Amino acid sequence: MRLTGSAAPETPVSAFPWDAVLTLGLATLRWRPRDLWAATPRELAAAAGLIRPAPDAPSRADLDRLLAAHPDPGLPR
């Protein structure tokens, strides 16, 4: 059978870092194998310290204060 249409673009695929994941989960975090295999990629990234909480956004009052202190040239205050 031959499929019609354009071929998918060639994109390089890197190998999944199994050695690093196994070392992190089993040796560094000392998880049990069943816990490591049950973990999601997001959980592994968080455990590795790769996910950081987003900083708090400035409040409207903070933005108004900044706009007043640093107005755009040519715009009325």
mmCIF file of the N, C-alpha and C atoms, coordinates in Angstrom:
data_MODEL
# 
_entry.id   MODEL 
# 
loop_
_atom_site.group_PDB 
_atom_site.id 
_atom_site.type_symbol 
_atom_site.label_atom_id 
_atom_site.label_alt_id 
_atom_site.label_comp_id 
_atom_site.label_asym_id 
_atom_site.label_entity_id 
_atom_site.label_seq_id 
_atom_site.pdbx_PDB_ins_code 
_atom_site.Cartn_x 
_atom_site.Cartn_y 
_atom_site.Cartn_z 
_atom_site.occupancy 
_atom_site.B_iso_or_equiv 
_atom_site.pdbx_formal_charge 
_atom_site.auth_seq_id 
_atom_site.auth_comp_id 
_atom_site.auth_asym_id 
_atom_site.auth_atom_id 
_atom_site.pdbx_PDB_model_num 
ATOM 1   N N  . MET A 1 1  ? 0.848  -1.166 0.000  1.00 0.00 ? 1  MET A N  1 
ATOM 2   C CA . MET A 1 1  ? 0.000  0.000  0.000  1.00 0.00 ? 1  MET A CA 1 
ATOM 3   C C  . MET A 1 1  ? 0.896  1.232  0.000  1.00 0.00 ? 1  MET A C  1 
ATOM 4   N N  . ARG A 1 2  ? 0.497  2.218  -0.770 1.00 0.00 ? 2  ARG A N  1 
ATOM 5   C CA . ARG A 1 2  ? 1.271  3.445  -0.853 1.00 0.00 ? 2  ARG A CA 1 
ATOM 6   C C  . ARG A 1 2  ? 0.410  4.600  -0.398 1.00 0.00 ? 2  ARG A C  1 
ATOM 7   N N  . LEU A 1 3  ? 0.932  5.404  0.515  1.00 0.00 ? 3  LEU A N  1 
ATOM 8   C CA . LEU A 1 3  ? 0.213  6.566  1.003  1.00 0.00 ? 3  LEU A CA 1 
ATOM 9   C C  . LEU A 1 3  ? 0.499  7.750  0.091  1.00 0.00 ? 3  LEU A C  1 
ATOM 10  N N  . THR A 1 4  ? -0.520 8.556  -0.118 1.00 0.00 ? 4  THR A N  1 
ATOM 11  C CA . THR A 1 4  ? -0.327 9.745  -0.940 1.00 0.00 ? 4  THR A CA 1 
ATOM 12  C C  . THR A 1 4  ? -0.185 10.961 -0.035 1.00 0.00 ? 4  THR A C  1 
ATOM 13  N N  . GLY A 1 5  ? 0.302  12.040 -0.596 1.00 0.00 ? 5  GLY A N  1 
ATOM 14  C CA . GLY A 1 5  ? 0.481  13.264 0.180  1.00 0.00 ? 5  GLY A CA 1 
ATOM 15  C C  . GLY A 1 5  ? 1.952  13.507 0.429  1.00 0.00 ? 5  GLY A C  1 
ATOM 16  N N  . SER A 1 6  ? 2.237  14.615 1.067  1.00 0.00 ? 6  SER A N  1 
ATOM 17  C CA . SER A 1 6  ? 3.631  14.975 1.307  1.00 0.00 ? 6  SER A CA 1 
ATOM 18  C C  . SER A 1 6  ? 4.185  14.204 2.496  1.00 0.00 ? 6  SER A C  1 
ATOM 19  N N  . ALA A 1 7  ? 5.450  13.971 2.428  1.00 0.00 ? 7  ALA A N  1 
ATOM 20  C CA . ALA A 1 7  ? 6.122  13.257 3.516  1.00 0.00 ? 7  ALA A CA 1 
ATOM 21  C C  . ALA A 1 7  ? 6.329  14.200 4.698  1.00 0.00 ? 7  ALA A C  1 
ATOM 22  N N  . ALA A 1 8  ? 6.392  13.633 5.869  1.00 0.00 ? 8  ALA A N  1 
ATOM 23  C CA . ALA A 1 8  ? 6.660  14.435 7.066  1.00 0.00 ? 8  ALA A CA 1 
ATOM 24  C C  . ALA A 1 8  ? 8.082  14.973 6.986  1.00 0.00 ? 8  ALA A C  1 
ATOM 25  N N  . PRO A 1 9  ? 8.294  16.191 7.452  1.00 0.00 ? 9  PRO A N  1 
ATOM 26  C CA . PRO A 1 9  ? 9.646  16.748 7.412  1.00 0.00 ? 9  PRO A CA 1 
ATOM 27  C C  . PRO A 1 9  ? 10.587 15.948 8.308  1.00 0.00 ? 9  PRO A C  1 
ATOM 28  N N  . GLU A 1 10 ? 11.818 15.858 7.873  1.00 0.00 ? 10 GLU A N  1 
ATOM 29  C CA . GLU A 1 10 ? 12.826 15.143 8.646  1.00 0.00 ? 10 GLU A CA 1 
ATOM 30  C C  . GLU A 1 10 ? 13.270 16.019 9.809  1.00 0.00 ? 10 GLU A C  1 
ATOM 31  N N  . THR A 1 11 ? 13.059 15.541 11.014 1.00 0.00 ? 11 THR A N  1 
ATOM 32  C CA . THR A 1 11 ? 13.535 16.268 12.186 1.00 0.00 ? 11 THR A CA 1 
ATOM 33  C C  . THR A 1 11 ? 14.392 15.321 13.003 1.00 0.00 ? 11 THR A C  1 
ATOM 34  N N  . PRO A 1 12 ? 15.521 15.820 13.486 1.00 0.00 ? 12 PRO A N  1 
ATOM 35  C CA . PRO A 1 12 ? 16.378 14.939 14.276 1.00 0.00 ? 12 PRO A CA 1 
ATOM 36  C C  . PRO A 1 12 ? 15.702 14.590 15.600 1.00 0.00 ? 12 PRO A C  1 
ATOM 37  N N  . VAL A 1 13 ? 15.838 13.354 15.989 1.00 0.00 ? 13 VAL A N  1 
ATOM 38  C CA . VAL A 1 13 ? 15.253 12.882 17.234 1.00 0.00 ? 13 VAL A CA 1 
ATOM 39  C C  . VAL A 1 13 ? 16.390 12.449 18.137 1.00 0.00 ? 13 VAL A C  1 
ATOM 40  N N  . SER A 1 14 ? 16.437 13.021 19.330 1.00 0.00 ? 14 SER A N  1 
ATOM 41  C CA . SER A 1 14 ? 17.489 12.613 20.255 1.00 0.00 ? 14 SER A CA 1 
ATOM 42  C C  . SER A 1 14 ? 16.962 11.488 21.137 1.00 0.00 ? 14 SER A C  1 
ATOM 43  N N  . ALA A 1 15 ? 17.852 10.666 21.561 1.00 0.00 ? 15 ALA A N  1 
ATOM 44  C CA . ALA A 1 15 ? 17.481 9.530  22.393 1.00 0.00 ? 15 ALA A CA 1 
ATOM 45  C C  . ALA A 1 15 ? 17.049 10.014 23.773 1.00 0.00 ? 15 ALA A C  1 
ATOM 46  N N  . PHE A 1 16 ? 16.104 9.318  24.370 1.00 0.00 ? 16 PHE A N  1 
ATOM 47  C CA . PHE A 1 16 ? 15.664 9.663  25.721 1.00 0.00 ? 16 PHE A CA 1 
ATOM 48  C C  . PHE A 1 16 ? 16.796 9.334  26.692 1.00 0.00 ? 16 PHE A C  1 
ATOM 49  N N  . PRO A 1 17 ? 17.071 10.222 27.647 1.00 0.00 ? 17 PRO A N  1 
ATOM 50  C CA . PRO A 1 17 ? 18.218 10.008 28.556 1.00 0.00 ? 17 PRO A CA 1 
ATOM 51  C C  . PRO A 1 17 ? 17.914 9.004  29.672 1.00 0.00 ? 17 PRO A C  1 
ATOM 52  N N  . TRP A 1 18 ? 17.747 7.744  29.294 1.00 0.00 ? 18 TRP A N  1 
ATOM 53  C CA . TRP A 1 18 ? 17.378 6.717  30.263 1.00 0.00 ? 18 TRP A CA 1 
ATOM 54  C C  . TRP A 1 18 ? 18.371 6.619  31.405 1.00 0.00 ? 18 TRP A C  1 
ATOM 55  N N  . ASP A 1 19 ? 19.666 6.665  31.097 1.00 0.00 ? 19 ASP A N  1 
ATOM 56  C CA . ASP A 1 19 ? 20.672 6.527  32.149 1.00 0.00 ? 19 ASP A CA 1 
ATOM 57  C C  . ASP A 1 19 ? 20.528 7.638  33.187 1.00 0.00 ? 19 ASP A C  1 
ATOM 58  N N  . ALA A 1 20 ? 20.315 8.862  32.727 1.00 0.00 ? 20 ALA A N  1 
ATOM 59  C CA . ALA A 1 20 ? 20.164 9.990  33.652 1.00 0.00 ? 20 ALA A CA 1 
ATOM 60  C C  . ALA A 1 20 ? 18.893 9.858  34.482 1.00 0.00 ? 20 ALA A C  1 
ATOM 61  N N  . VAL A 1 21 ? 17.804 9.416  33.856 1.00 0.00 ? 21 VAL A N  1 
ATOM 62  C CA . VAL A 1 21 ? 16.541 9.257  34.577 1.00 0.00 ? 21 VAL A CA 1 
ATOM 63  C C  . VAL A 1 21 ? 16.652 8.145  35.619 1.00 0.00 ? 21 VAL A C  1 
ATOM 64  N N  . LEU A 1 22 ? 17.242 7.048  35.251 1.00 0.00 ? 22 LEU A N  1 
ATOM 65  C CA . LEU A 1 22 ? 17.410 5.947  36.198 1.00 0.00 ? 22 LEU A CA 1 
ATOM 66  C C  . LEU A 1 22 ? 18.326 6.339  37.357 1.00 0.00 ? 22 LEU A C  1 
ATOM 67  N N  . THR A 1 23 ? 19.401 7.048  37.056 1.00 0.00 ? 23 THR A N  1 
ATOM 68  C CA . THR A 1 23 ? 20.303 7.509  38.105 1.00 0.00 ? 23 THR A CA 1 
ATOM 69  C C  . THR A 1 23 ? 19.591 8.478  39.038 1.00 0.00 ? 23 THR A C  1 
ATOM 70  N N  . LEU A 1 24 ? 18.847 9.416  38.471 1.00 0.00 ? 24 LEU A N  1 
ATOM 71  C CA . LEU A 1 24 ? 18.099 10.373 39.296 1.00 0.00 ? 24 LEU A CA 1 
ATOM 72  C C  . LEU A 1 24 ? 17.102 9.650  40.195 1.00 0.00 ? 24 LEU A C  1 
ATOM 73  N N  . GLY A 1 25 ? 16.266 8.823  39.588 1.00 0.00 ? 25 GLY A N  1 
ATOM 74  C CA . GLY A 1 25 ? 15.195 8.180  40.342 1.00 0.00 ? 25 GLY A CA 1 
ATOM 75  C C  . GLY A 1 25 ? 15.664 7.154  41.347 1.00 0.00 ? 25 GLY A C  1 
ATOM 76  N N  . LEU A 1 26 ? 16.582 6.292  40.931 1.00 0.00 ? 26 LEU A N  1 
ATOM 77  C CA . LEU A 1 26 ? 16.977 5.177  41.800 1.00 0.00 ? 26 LEU A CA 1 
ATOM 78  C C  . LEU A 1 26 ? 18.125 5.524  42.744 1.00 0.00 ? 26 LEU A C  1 
ATOM 79  N N  . ALA A 1 27 ? 19.128 6.231  42.252 1.00 0.00 ? 27 ALA A N  1 
ATOM 80  C CA . ALA A 1 27 ? 20.314 6.497  43.076 1.00 0.00 ? 27 ALA A CA 1 
ATOM 81  C C  . ALA A 1 27 ? 20.202 7.808  43.855 1.00 0.00 ? 27 ALA A C  1 
ATOM 82  N N  . THR A 1 28 ? 19.768 8.876  43.178 1.00 0.00 ? 28 THR A N  1 
ATOM 83  C CA . THR A 1 28 ? 19.728 10.174 43.848 1.00 0.00 ? 28 THR A CA 1 
ATOM 84  C C  . THR A 1 28 ? 18.505 10.306 44.746 1.00 0.00 ? 28 THR A C  1 
ATOM 85  N N  . LEU A 1 29 ? 17.315 10.055 44.173 1.00 0.00 ? 29 LEU A N  1 
ATOM 86  C CA . LEU A 1 29 ? 16.084 10.204 44.943 1.00 0.00 ? 29 LEU A CA 1 
ATOM 87  C C  . LEU A 1 29 ? 15.757 8.971  45.775 1.00 0.00 ? 29 LEU A C  1 
ATOM 88  N N  . ARG A 1 30 ? 16.384 7.859  45.421 1.00 0.00 ? 30 ARG A N  1 
ATOM 89  C CA . ARG A 1 30 ? 16.187 6.578  46.119 1.00 0.00 ? 30 ARG A CA 1 
ATOM 90  C C  . ARG A 1 30 ? 14.731 6.123  46.087 1.00 0.00 ? 30 ARG A C  1 
ATOM 91  N N  . TRP A 1 31 ? 14.096 6.355  44.931 1.00 0.00 ? 31 TRP A N  1 
ATOM 92  C CA . TRP A 1 31 ? 12.735 5.865  44.727 1.00 0.00 ? 31 TRP A CA 1 
ATOM 93  C C  . TRP A 1 31 ? 12.782 4.367  44.494 1.00 0.00 ? 31 TRP A C  1 
ATOM 94  N N  . ARG A 1 32 ? 11.696 3.690  44.821 1.00 0.00 ? 32 ARG A N  1 
ATOM 95  C CA . ARG A 1 32 ? 11.564 2.284  44.462 1.00 0.00 ? 32 ARG A CA 1 
ATOM 96  C C  . ARG A 1 32 ? 11.322 2.212  42.952 1.00 0.00 ? 32 ARG A C  1 
ATOM 97  N N  . PRO A 1 33 ? 11.780 1.142  42.306 1.00 0.00 ? 33 PRO A N  1 
ATOM 98  C CA . PRO A 1 33 ? 11.588 1.040  40.853 1.00 0.00 ? 33 PRO A CA 1 
ATOM 99  C C  . PRO A 1 33 ? 10.132 1.234  40.429 1.00 0.00 ? 33 PRO A C  1 
ATOM 100 N N  . ARG A 1 34 ? 9.182  0.677  41.161 1.00 0.00 ? 34 ARG A N  1 
ATOM 101 C CA . ARG A 1 34 ? 7.781  0.821  40.760 1.00 0.00 ? 34 ARG A CA 1 
ATOM 102 C C  . ARG A 1 34 ? 7.342  2.285  40.820 1.00 0.00 ? 34 ARG A C  1 
ATOM 103 N N  . ASP A 1 35 ? 7.895  3.059  41.777 1.00 0.00 ? 35 ASP A N  1 
ATOM 104 C CA . ASP A 1 35 ? 7.549  4.480  41.863 1.00 0.00 ? 35 ASP A CA 1 
ATOM 105 C C  . ASP A 1 35 ? 8.172  5.265  40.715 1.00 0.00 ? 35 ASP A C  1 
ATOM 106 N N  . LEU A 1 36 ? 9.407  4.912  40.351 1.00 0.00 ? 36 LEU A N  1 
ATOM 107 C CA . LEU A 1 36 ? 10.056 5.573  39.215 1.00 0.00 ? 36 LEU A CA 1 
ATOM 108 C C  . LEU A 1 36 ? 9.278  5.321  37.932 1.00 0.00 ? 36 LEU A C  1 
ATOM 109 N N  . TRP A 1 37 ? 8.897  4.087  37.676 1.00 0.00 ? 37 TRP A N  1 
ATOM 110 C CA . TRP A 1 37 ? 8.193  3.763  36.434 1.00 0.00 ? 37 TRP A CA 1 
ATOM 111 C C  . TRP A 1 37 ? 6.778  4.328  36.416 1.00 0.00 ? 37 TRP A C  1 
ATOM 112 N N  . ALA A 1 38 ? 6.213  4.604  37.574 1.00 0.00 ? 38 ALA A N  1 
ATOM 113 C CA . ALA A 1 38 ? 4.870  5.182  37.638 1.00 0.00 ? 38 ALA A CA 1 
ATOM 114 C C  . ALA A 1 38 ? 4.887  6.704  37.509 1.00 0.00 ? 38 ALA A C  1 
ATOM 115 N N  . ALA A 1 39 ? 6.057  7.321  37.646 1.00 0.00 ? 39 ALA A N  1 
ATOM 116 C CA . ALA A 1 39 ? 6.154  8.780  37.602 1.00 0.00 ? 39 ALA A CA 1 
ATOM 117 C C  . ALA A 1 39 ? 5.958  9.299  36.180 1.00 0.00 ? 39 ALA A C  1 
ATOM 118 N N  . THR A 1 40 ? 5.327  10.451 36.078 1.00 0.00 ? 40 THR A N  1 
ATOM 119 C CA . THR A 1 40 ? 5.160  11.110 34.783 1.00 0.00 ? 40 THR A CA 1 
ATOM 120 C C  . THR A 1 40 ? 6.413  11.929 34.473 1.00 0.00 ? 40 THR A C  1 
ATOM 121 N N  . PRO A 1 41 ? 6.615  12.295 33.212 1.00 0.00 ? 41 PRO A N  1 
ATOM 122 C CA . PRO A 1 41 ? 7.758  13.167 32.888 1.00 0.00 ? 41 PRO A CA 1 
ATOM 123 C C  . PRO A 1 41 ? 7.736  14.476 33.687 1.00 0.00 ? 41 PRO A C  1 
ATOM 124 N N  . ARG A 1 42 ? 6.549  15.041 33.906 1.00 0.00 ? 42 ARG A N  1 
ATOM 125 C CA . ARG A 1 42 ? 6.461  16.282 34.686 1.00 0.00 ? 42 ARG A CA 1 
ATOM 126 C C  . ARG A 1 42 ? 6.906  16.050 36.129 1.00 0.00 ? 42 ARG A C  1 
ATOM 127 N N  . GLU A 1 43 ? 6.535  14.911 36.709 1.00 0.00 ? 43 GLU A N  1 
ATOM 128 C CA . GLU A 1 43 ? 6.964  14.591 38.075 1.00 0.00 ? 43 GLU A CA 1 
ATOM 129 C C  . GLU A 1 43 ? 8.476  14.398 38.145 1.00 0.00 ? 43 GLU A C  1 
ATOM 130 N N  . LEU A 1 44 ? 9.036  13.746 37.143 1.00 0.00 ? 44 LEU A N  1 
ATOM 131 C CA . LEU A 1 44 ? 10.489 13.573 37.103 1.00 0.00 ? 44 LEU A CA 1 
ATOM 132 C C  . LEU A 1 44 ? 11.197 14.914 36.979 1.00 0.00 ? 44 LEU A C  1 
ATOM 133 N N  . ALA A 1 45 ? 10.674 15.799 36.127 1.00 0.00 ? 45 ALA A N  1 
ATOM 134 C CA . ALA A 1 45 ? 11.279 17.123 35.961 1.00 0.00 ? 45 ALA A CA 1 
ATOM 135 C C  . ALA A 1 45 ? 11.204 17.921 37.258 1.00 0.00 ? 45 ALA A C  1 
ATOM 136 N N  . ALA A 1 46 ? 10.074 17.837 37.952 1.00 0.00 ? 46 ALA A N  1 
ATOM 137 C CA . ALA A 1 46 ? 9.935  18.551 39.227 1.00 0.00 ? 46 ALA A CA 1 
ATOM 138 C C  . ALA A 1 46 ? 10.905 17.978 40.262 1.00 0.00 ? 46 ALA A C  1 
ATOM 139 N N  . ALA A 1 47 ? 11.031 16.660 40.310 1.00 0.00 ? 47 ALA A N  1 
ATOM 140 C CA . ALA A 1 47 ? 11.941 16.027 41.263 1.00 0.00 ? 47 ALA A CA 1 
ATOM 141 C C  . ALA A 1 47 ? 13.394 16.389 40.967 1.00 0.00 ? 47 ALA A C  1 
ATOM 142 N N  . ALA A 1 48 ? 13.705 16.616 39.695 1.00 0.00 ? 48 ALA A N  1 
ATOM 143 C CA . ALA A 1 48 ? 15.059 16.993 39.292 1.00 0.00 ? 48 ALA A CA 1 
ATOM 144 C C  . ALA A 1 48 ? 15.326 18.476 39.502 1.00 0.00 ? 48 ALA A C  1 
ATOM 145 N N  . GLY A 1 49 ? 14.285 19.219 39.889 1.00 0.00 ? 49 GLY A N  1 
ATOM 146 C CA . GLY A 1 49 ? 14.455 20.656 40.107 1.00 0.00 ? 49 GLY A CA 1 
ATOM 147 C C  . GLY A 1 49 ? 14.391 21.471 38.836 1.00 0.00 ? 49 GLY A C  1 
ATOM 148 N N  . LEU A 1 50 ? 13.827 20.906 37.781 1.00 0.00 ? 50 LEU A N  1 
ATOM 149 C CA . LEU A 1 50 ? 13.758 21.610 36.499 1.00 0.00 ? 50 LEU A CA 1 
ATOM 150 C C  . LEU A 1 50 ? 12.522 22.486 36.375 1.00 0.00 ? 50 LEU A C  1 
ATOM 151 N N  . ILE A 1 51 ? 11.547 22.284 37.250 1.00 0.00 ? 51 ILE A N  1 
ATOM 152 C CA . ILE A 1 51 ? 10.326 23.087 37.208 1.00 0.00 ? 51 ILE A CA 1 
ATOM 153 C C  . ILE A 1 51 ? 10.342 24.006 38.417 1.00 0.00 ? 51 ILE A C  1 
ATOM 154 N N  . ARG A 1 52 ? 10.275 25.276 38.149 1.00 0.00 ? 52 ARG A N  1 
ATOM 155 C CA . ARG A 1 52 ? 10.272 26.270 39.215 1.00 0.00 ? 52 ARG A CA 1 
ATOM 156 C C  . ARG A 1 52 ? 8.924  26.971 39.228 1.00 0.00 ? 52 ARG A C  1 
ATOM 157 N N  . PRO A 1 53 ? 8.431  27.358 40.403 1.00 0.00 ? 53 PRO A N  1 
ATOM 158 C CA . PRO A 1 53 ? 7.169  28.098 40.439 1.00 0.00 ? 53 PRO A CA 1 
ATOM 159 C C  . PRO A 1 53 ? 7.333  29.450 39.743 1.00 0.00 ? 53 PRO A C  1 
ATOM 160 N N  . ALA A 1 54 ? 6.292  29.854 39.060 1.00 0.00 ? 54 ALA A N  1 
ATOM 161 C CA . ALA A 1 54 ? 6.324  31.146 38.367 1.00 0.00 ? 54 ALA A CA 1 
ATOM 162 C C  . ALA A 1 54 ? 6.302  32.265 39.404 1.00 0.00 ? 54 ALA A C  1 
ATOM 163 N N  . PRO A 1 55 ? 7.062  33.327 39.155 1.00 0.00 ? 55 PRO A N  1 
ATOM 164 C CA . PRO A 1 55 ? 7.028  34.444 40.092 1.00 0.00 ? 55 PRO A CA 1 
ATOM 165 C C  . PRO A 1 55 ? 5.660  35.113 40.064 1.00 0.00 ? 55 PRO A C  1 
ATOM 166 N N  . ASP A 1 56 ? 5.316  35.752 41.170 1.00 0.00 ? 56 ASP A N  1 
ATOM 167 C CA . ASP A 1 56 ? 4.042  36.456 41.233 1.00 0.00 ? 56 ASP A CA 1 
ATOM 168 C C  . ASP A 1 56 ? 4.017  37.602 40.224 1.00 0.00 ? 56 ASP A C  1 
ATOM 169 N N  . ALA A 1 57 ? 2.901  37.784 39.589 1.00 0.00 ? 57 ALA A N  1 
ATOM 170 C CA . ALA A 1 57 ? 2.740  38.887 38.644 1.00 0.00 ? 57 ALA A CA 1 
ATOM 171 C C  . ALA A 1 57 ? 2.552  40.183 39.414 1.00 0.00 ? 57 ALA A C  1 
ATOM 172 N N  . PRO A 1 58 ? 3.003  41.298 38.842 1.00 0.00 ? 58 PRO A N  1 
ATOM 173 C CA . PRO A 1 58 ? 2.793  42.567 39.536 1.00 0.00 ? 58 PRO A CA 1 
ATOM 174 C C  . PRO A 1 58 ? 1.305  42.901 39.602 1.00 0.00 ? 58 PRO A C  1 
ATOM 175 N N  . SER A 1 59 ? 0.928  43.583 40.672 1.00 0.00 ? 59 SER A N  1 
ATOM 176 C CA . SER A 1 59 ? -0.472 43.985 40.825 1.00 0.00 ? 59 SER A CA 1 
ATOM 177 C C  . SER A 1 59 ? -0.761 45.184 39.926 1.00 0.00 ? 59 SER A C  1 
ATOM 178 N N  . ARG A 1 60 ? -2.028 45.513 39.795 1.00 0.00 ? 60 ARG A N  1 
ATOM 179 C CA . ARG A 1 60 ? -2.404 46.686 38.999 1.00 0.00 ? 60 ARG A CA 1 
ATOM 180 C C  . ARG A 1 60 ? -1.808 47.961 39.599 1.00 0.00 ? 60 ARG A C  1 
ATOM 181 N N  . ALA A 1 61 ? -1.783 48.032 40.933 1.00 0.00 ? 61 ALA A N  1 
ATOM 182 C CA . ALA A 1 61 ? -1.191 49.200 41.597 1.00 0.00 ? 61 ALA A CA 1 
ATOM 183 C C  . ALA A 1 61 ? 0.300  49.304 41.281 1.00 0.00 ? 61 ALA A C  1 
ATOM 184 N N  . ASP A 1 62 ? 1.000  48.170 41.258 1.00 0.00 ? 62 ASP A N  1 
ATOM 185 C CA . ASP A 1 62 ? 2.419  48.174 40.895 1.00 0.00 ? 62 ASP A CA 1 
ATOM 186 C C  . ASP A 1 62 ? 2.611  48.688 39.477 1.00 0.00 ? 62 ASP A C  1 
ATOM 187 N N  . LEU A 1 63 ? 1.775  48.209 38.553 1.00 0.00 ? 63 LEU A N  1 
ATOM 188 C CA . LEU A 1 63 ? 1.876  48.661 37.163 1.00 0.00 ? 63 LEU A CA 1 
ATOM 189 C C  . LEU A 1 63 ? 1.590  50.155 37.044 1.00 0.00 ? 63 LEU A C  1 
ATOM 190 N N  . ASP A 1 64 ? 0.561  50.644 37.724 1.00 0.00 ? 64 ASP A N  1 
ATOM 191 C CA . ASP A 1 64 ? 0.244  52.075 37.682 1.00 0.00 ? 64 ASP A CA 1 
ATOM 192 C C  . ASP A 1 64 ? 1.401  52.905 38.219 1.00 0.00 ? 64 ASP A C  1 
ATOM 193 N N  . ARG A 1 65 ? 2.036  52.434 39.296 1.00 0.00 ? 65 ARG A N  1 
ATOM 194 C CA . ARG A 1 65 ? 3.177  53.139 39.873 1.00 0.00 ? 65 ARG A CA 1 
ATOM 195 C C  . ARG A 1 65 ? 4.345  53.192 38.889 1.00 0.00 ? 65 ARG A C  1 
ATOM 196 N N  . LEU A 1 66 ? 4.608  52.072 38.206 1.00 0.00 ? 66 LEU A N  1 
ATOM 197 C CA . LEU A 1 66 ? 5.686  52.038 37.218 1.00 0.00 ? 66 LEU A CA 1 
ATOM 198 C C  . LEU A 1 66 ? 5.382  52.938 36.022 1.00 0.00 ? 66 LEU A C  1 
ATOM 199 N N  . LEU A 1 67 ? 4.131  52.911 35.559 1.00 0.00 ? 67 LEU A N  1 
ATOM 200 C CA . LEU A 1 67 ? 3.759  53.776 34.434 1.00 0.00 ? 67 LEU A CA 1 
ATOM 201 C C  . LEU A 1 67 ? 3.899  55.246 34.790 1.00 0.00 ? 67 LEU A C  1 
ATOM 202 N N  . ALA A 1 68 ? 3.536  55.610 36.004 1.00 0.00 ? 68 ALA A N  1 
ATOM 203 C CA . ALA A 1 68 ? 3.661  57.005 36.436 1.00 0.00 ? 68 ALA A CA 1 
ATOM 204 C C  . ALA A 1 68 ? 5.134  57.402 36.570 1.00 0.00 ? 68 ALA A C  1 
ATOM 205 N N  . ALA A 1 69 ? 5.961  56.493 37.040 1.00 0.00 ? 69 ALA A N  1 
ATOM 206 C CA . ALA A 1 69 ? 7.370  56.804 37.246 1.00 0.00 ? 69 ALA A CA 1 
ATOM 207 C C  . ALA A 1 69 ? 8.165  56.805 35.932 1.00 0.00 ? 69 ALA A C  1 
ATOM 208 N N  . HIS A 1 70 ? 7.704  56.047 34.957 1.00 0.00 ? 70 HIS A N  1 
ATOM 209 C CA . HIS A 1 70 ? 8.434  55.917 33.691 1.00 0.00 ? 70 HIS A CA 1 
ATOM 210 C C  . HIS A 1 70 ? 7.476  56.057 32.506 1.00 0.00 ? 70 HIS A C  1 
ATOM 211 N N  . PRO A 1 71 ? 6.967  57.259 32.279 1.00 0.00 ? 71 PRO A N  1 
ATOM 212 C CA . PRO A 1 71 ? 6.013  57.430 31.184 1.00 0.00 ? 71 PRO A CA 1 
ATOM 213 C C  . PRO A 1 71 ? 6.697  57.308 29.817 1.00 0.00 ? 71 PRO A C  1 
ATOM 214 N N  . ASP A 1 72 ? 5.921  56.898 28.835 1.00 0.00 ? 72 ASP A N  1 
ATOM 215 C CA . ASP A 1 72 ? 6.416  56.844 27.465 1.00 0.00 ? 72 ASP A CA 1 
ATOM 216 C C  . ASP A 1 72 ? 6.581  58.261 26.947 1.00 0.00 ? 72 ASP A C  1 
ATOM 217 N N  . PRO A 1 73 ? 7.681  58.559 26.238 1.00 0.00 ? 73 PRO A N  1 
ATOM 218 C CA . PRO A 1 73 ? 7.861  59.916 25.700 1.00 0.00 ? 73 PRO A CA 1 
ATOM 219 C C  . PRO A 1 73 ? 6.753  60.248 24.714 1.00 0.00 ? 73 PRO A C  1 
ATOM 220 N N  . GLY A 1 74 ? 6.269  61.489 24.801 1.00 0.00 ? 74 GLY A N  1 
ATOM 221 C CA . GLY A 1 74 ? 5.261  61.966 23.856 1.00 0.00 ? 74 GLY A CA 1 
ATOM 222 C C  . GLY A 1 74 ? 3.838  61.625 24.225 1.00 0.00 ? 74 GLY A C  1 
ATOM 223 N N  . LEU A 1 75 ? 3.620  60.861 25.273 1.00 0.00 ? 75 LEU A N  1 
ATOM 224 C CA . LEU A 1 75 ? 2.253  60.531 25.705 1.00 0.00 ? 75 LEU A CA 1 
ATOM 225 C C  . LEU A 1 75 ? 1.891  61.397 26.905 1.00 0.00 ? 75 LEU A C  1 
ATOM 226 N N  . PRO A 1 76 ? 0.653  61.882 26.953 1.00 0.00 ? 76 PRO A N  1 
ATOM 227 C CA . PRO A 1 76 ? 0.263  62.687 28.099 1.00 0.00 ? 76 PRO A CA 1 
ATOM 228 C C  . PRO A 1 76 ? 0.193  61.844 29.373 1.00 0.00 ? 76 PRO A C  1 
ATOM 229 N N  . ARG A 1 77 ? 0.439  62.487 30.493 1.00 0.00 ? 77 ARG A N  1 
ATOM 230 C CA . ARG A 1 77 ? 0.373  61.774 31.781 1.00 0.00 ? 77 ARG A CA 1 
ATOM 231 C C  . ARG A 1 77 ? -1.040 61.710 32.277 1.00 0.00 ? 77 ARG A C  1 
# 
